[in-house]
Amino acid sequence: MGPFIEVVLGGLLAGVLYSLVALGFVLIFKASGVFNFAQGAMVLFAALSLVRLMSGELSAVHYWGAAAVLGVAVGYVLLLFWRRARPAAAPGRGASWGLIGVFGLIGAALAALHGTAGWSGWVAIPATAAIMGLLAVAIERLVLRPLVNQEPIILFMATIGITFFIDGFGQTIWGSEIYTLDLGIPKDPMFLLESVFEGGILVNKLDIFAAAIAGVLVAVLAVFFQKTRIGRALRAVADDHQAAQSVGIPLNQIWIIVWTVAGFVALVAGIVWGSALGVQFSIALVALKALPVLILGGFTSVPGAIIGGLIIGMGEKLAEVYLGPVLGGGIENWFAYMLALIVLLFRPQGLFGERIIERI
Amino acid sequence: MQRTRPVGDVLLKVDDITLSFGGVQALSGVSFDIRKHEIRAIIGPNGAGKSSMLNVINGFYHPQQGQITFKGQTRKQMRPHEAAAQGIARTFQNIALFRGMSTLDNIMTGRLLKMRSNFLFQLAWTGPAEQEETRHREFVEHIIDFLEIQSIRKTPVGQLPYGLQKRVELGRALAAEPELLLLDEPMAGMNVEEKEDMCRFILDVNDEFGTTIALIEHDMGVVMDLSDRVVVLDYGRKIADGTPDHVRGEQKVIDAYLGVSH
């Protein structure tokens, strides 16, 4: 019994990592109907930014730039709160830009004072989040806005383009080697339930940490979608663009928000994957493992992404251990896709996806 | 008909609106106004440019020429969410509801612009956010009572019959407490009973809330009964404008609808 539970648990915890990537896909698909092929590239980009900012091996320009982006983001968020709290007292357009610019300069100046030593995670993580926000704004301006009202397949092709761009751009500015990400998350294995089973159950502390993070993330996202004004607006945009605009929801802002949130999710996935495997190009390829997760869970369901990831992770490990000896091993590599194929045959909308019924 | 709020000043004025898509001229030099508290109908044969006109007013289309004055403010073009923020709400010819949401949630989206509290409070679901949500919910319940759709409050709108979906869409537009309500064929595809209900709701909205209404409708009986004044479009041009009785007698209108022999 002990080894079986160990395999199941190991599979579930590996599945959490798939879920984290799949979650980013679901968010963007839900809100804009775009299948964002670039999610994997965003995970790599976020992980690279973070690990390199912490490394202390970059030129001063990198640190000034990143700090300026962080400053701008802080300034922008403060302004948003100001506008909402006291609309009358808030500064006008020009003054707002000025204020945001000042925050950017303050950021760059602080970075210059700090020199080129590596940043601690407490600064590097918010800075990376800000960079992901900037990326979202750039994508909205340069790709989504010009392509508004185009067919989904065209937007999908555009995201493939974005993927290659981000892959190349990220490695150009941050470097393209394998980097170790160490945020102080414990990585050593530990034994559970030693009194119940002989030898106990071996799990990695990092996996448990990842599961906890994923749990918190999902809870926050679920409340965000259900309870907040922005969440409601996101769901409305997902259902009908025109109707959403007619009740006063600005599409462009919503797209920026959802890509930013997907960027944050990519950052979390990047932290977890990077800590486990090191930050390297192969992280971008984990996005491919998210595809069977999405097919299984349904493209529009946040809980579906989580449960799909868990099922795939567990199924892979179980198949490898128990079917492997019979079939000759290597099952872990194709099992997920096989499962996805079967789901497509019997339940094309996935376990939790919405089934659209057209009345004729 | 005795109305509690008499027709007032000009609320919206469109001036010399010209709109074309490539070589197709959808609207050419159309001008008219809509007065406060009135029900204004826009009619015309298929392809006359009626829906295009609504889309111009609400910011979906940007005319190549002309001006729109709303509440004394003149603008050349405006985006749909800005129009909504200024008090223009609308319904669509082909129902555009949020199919995944319940009736209640659909109508609540109409209140989005009025929600002010900080999203951190909303996440935590306490303090000002909770009070605000309750206040908006009360207003929405009032609309639900008004439209007599209490029994489908929690039903996903995708499952509702056509007539009720149209009613929910009207509810969502009303939730924004608009000053100007644009209705694009509110009675298309309805049976007689549903049409009568919808007529009653439109008149009640106009009377109780004092909402100014501009509507496109094909059913002439309905138009003549409901509206204070009628604009007639044909091939993108205005061919008549006035009270239902006046418009009905115009030779151009009769020609447009019945065709002329050459």
Chai-1 contact restraints between the chains, C-beta under 6 A:
chainA,res_idxA,chainB,res_idxB,connection_type,confidence,min_distance_angstrom,max_distance_angstrom,comment,restraint_id
A,V223,B,L123,contact,1.0,0.0,6.0,A-B,restraint_1
A,K227,B,Q122,contact,1.0,0.0,6.0,A-B,restraint_2
A,K227,B,W125,contact,1.0,0.0,6.0,A-B,restraint_3
A,T228,B,F119,contact,1.0,0.0,6.0,A-B,restraint_4
A,T228,B,Q122,contact,1.0,0.0,6.0,A-B,restraint_5
A,R229,B,L112,contact,1.0,0.0,6.0,A-B,restraint_6
A,R229,B,M115,contact,1.0,0.0,6.0,A-B,restraint_7
A,I230,B,F119,contact,1.0,0.0,6.0,A-B,restraint_8
A,A233,B,L112,contact,1.0,0.0,6.0,A-B,restraint_9
A,A236,B,F98,contact,1.0,0.0,6.0,A-B,restraint_10
A,A236,B,T109,contact,1.0,0.0,6.0,A-B,restraint_11
A,D239,B,F98,contact,1.0,0.0,6.0,A-B,restraint_12
A,D239,B,R99,contact,1.0,0.0,6.0,A-B,restraint_13
A,D239,B,G100,contact,1.0,0.0,6.0,A-B,restraint_14
A,D240,B,A96,contact,1.0,0.0,6.0,A-B,restraint_15
A,D240,B,F98,contact,1.0,0.0,6.0,A-B,restraint_16
A,Q242,B,A96,contact,1.0,0.0,6.0,A-B,restraint_17
A,A243,B,A96,contact,1.0,0.0,6.0,A-B,restraint_18
A,Q245,B,P80,contact,1.0,0.0,6.0,A-B,restraint_19
A,Q245,B,H81,contact,1.0,0.0,6.0,A-B,restraint_20
A,S246,B,P80,contact,1.0,0.0,6.0,A-B,restraint_21
A,S246,B,R90,contact,1.0,0.0,6.0,A-B,restraint_22
A,V247,B,T109,contact,1.0,0.0,6.0,A-B,restraint_23
A,V247,B,G110,contact,1.0,0.0,6.0,A-B,restraint_24
A,G248,B,H81,contact,1.0,0.0,6.0,A-B,restraint_25
A,G248,B,A84,contact,1.0,0.0,6.0,A-B,restraint_26
A,G248,B,A85,contact,1.0,0.0,6.0,A-B,restraint_27
A,G248,B,L113,contact,1.0,0.0,6.0,A-B,restraint_28
A,I249,B,H81,contact,1.0,0.0,6.0,A-B,restraint_29
A,P250,B,H81,contact,1.0,0.0,6.0,A-B,restraint_30
